[in-house]
Amino acid sequence: MQKGRLEAFSDGVLAIVITIMVLEIKVPHGHELADLKPLIPVVLSYILSFIYLGIYWNNHHHMMHTVKRVSGPILWANLHLLFWLSLVPFVTGWMGENNFAPMTMALYGGILLMAAIAYFILQNLIIQEHGTEGILAKAVGSDFKGKLSPILYILGIASCWINSWISALFYILVALMWLIPDKRIERTLEEEESIN
């Protein structure tokens, strides 16, 4: 099967998820700057989640450039990833509305952890489909960031019971780690094109 429909569907779902998330930010009834103060946690949680969804979209986009064919398991793994990402607006809103309370931070981290695991599964199924000499397998290599992220999420979930801001720092650290553009796939694609 070709990858076009998978890419289009994934892009559409992520666009809807981001749209739903921004609609959760309610306009205050007042007209003074002070009326915006209660929205600060909501907006901060939105910014973090928007960055996460942007990172997933960007990495998914790059990963799909390495795909030549799509199998049934890849389709299901992609849906699995989209399922966890579709829950981001809910946990983002809950976390922001409750001023980063420990339970909301734990669930937020849990959703991020499950999305990371789902991405890992999708990535490995693509590698399995295309072989260890495929573009993605060469580009991913040892995948240090991919293996470190779940550990940091678990630390974030565990630390939310000590202090929500420590938990937030772990989640921000993972986002910053992935926000730095990763050129592995682009570089490997360029190398493959120069050989062919």
Phi, psi and omega in degrees: 000151178277160185269352187303315182291323178298315179296314182296317179297315180298316178299318179296316179298314181295323177296319179293318180300315179295320179296315179300319183297317181289331179291344178286344179277107184275140179288132179290157182279338181273178181238009179262155177301327179298335179290344179275343185306317179296342181275352184304311179297325180294315181292320178297318178293324177297315181300313180299315181291323177299318178298315179301313180296323176297320178296314179297317180298314181299312181292322177297316179302312180295318181297321182293338176292341180269351186273129176257330179214152183242132178256170176303312178301326178293319178300315180293321178296323178294318176297323178300315177298313181296327177302309182294321179292330179291343177275351181302316179301321180297308183290331176296312179297316181297317181295314181292319180293337183248025174051044174061041177298151185308313182297321180292323178292322179295316180292321177302312178297324178296319178293319177297319178297314181294324176295320178296318178295318179297320178296317178301317179297314179300313180302315182291327176292323176295317178298316179299318181294324186257355176086163182290347176263004178290166184300314183295317180299318179294319183290319185291319180058229182280346176054055181303312181296322179294328179275330181285325184305309180300326178296316179292324176297316180298318177297321177296318179296315181294322185281348181295338179280342176274307181200125182299329182286330174295317177301313180301323179297321177297316180294321178293321179300316178297316179300316179296322180299321182270342181291329176294120185306132179259114186266007185302312183291315179301315181297316180293320177298318179297319178297317179296319180293324180290330178287320182277000000 
